[in-house]
Amino acid sequence: MTDTTTISVAGEPGYDITIGRGLLSSLGEALPAGAQKVLVVHPPTLAKQAEELRAQLMGDRQVLLAEIPDAEAGKRVEVAAFCWQVMGQADFTRTDVVVGFGGGAVTDLAGFVAATWLRGVALVQVPTTVLGMVDAAVGGKTGINTAEGKNLVGAFWPPVAVVCDLDLLDTLSKNEATAGFAEVVKAGFIWHPEILDLIEADPEGIVNPRGDGFRRCVELAIDMKARVVGEDLREAGLREVLNYGHTLGHAIEHAERYRWRHGAAISVGMVFAAELSRLAGRLSDDVAQRHRTVLESLGLPTTYRAGAFQTLKATMQRDKKSRGSMLRFIVLDDLARPTVLQAPDESLLFAAYQEVGA
Ligand code: GLY
């Protein structure tokens, strides 16, 4: 193992996020010392790597594998019940540990299972996608979907460690890496503008997981997330800034029946939020336009159907993050200066939407 970066998340207790290559081969070091049983929750596509993990972690531990459906199909109560059954049959105790090994949906489900088994057992997250590394696996949000909506059932349950092995990203398609990069761009606008400079310097090469720029961007995005969730685990205040671009983005995902990638939807959502900021007199034309140039240089979408405003607005109003029926948006006063815009006029929302409508 070489060249590992460690980022600490504050809390009671806090935890470390390690970033590097070849980290899986020493995953045992990240597990709680007393854990005798390990449940590795993984999707079918990682079955081979999960078997390798089992072989490596075995010895004085019992390692159980729970293969679950990938993506949103895995975030169902029936899938959680399957994991609980595996744990029950193995006499999984309070001192044992769950490992979430997969993309954001898998780590959300694994986290929920860890949070609920015996009222909470240790969780180690091993994200295998860009989105998982920079967002889903960091910060302790866990949950499942119900027929009525996404993430309606869940718990804040921080992991004891997050291990980001960049080797796992080498096989991602460019599309997958780029979609995950939308959350990295978000971190650039709301917190670490250095990310934007790095993308502008090499938009073609930046999404190559083997590049130095890629690693730096991912580390900066994780650093942002670690600081935000270290200060505000339960989204009582600061954590809300992470919703930049997400209010409209979630509505687009819903309108597209989740066939759009999350990153694509929040890409449009960020341009909308920037236009809202600009039209509210908060943000300069240049920074608003920079959203388009950065996102488009990565091949991410910046427009959506012109006639969709009323449908999207109705969905935004149902978004669980709005307080009562009042719409709330994260907007920018400048680069790295996010703030809340509460209950903007319909005319302002419509005007901002005109800027992304195509
Ligand atoms: N993905 C947003 C958050 O973790 O709060």
Residues whose N, C-alpha, C, O or C-beta is under 5 A from the ligand:
A	BS01	LIG	D135 V138 G139 K141 R239 L242
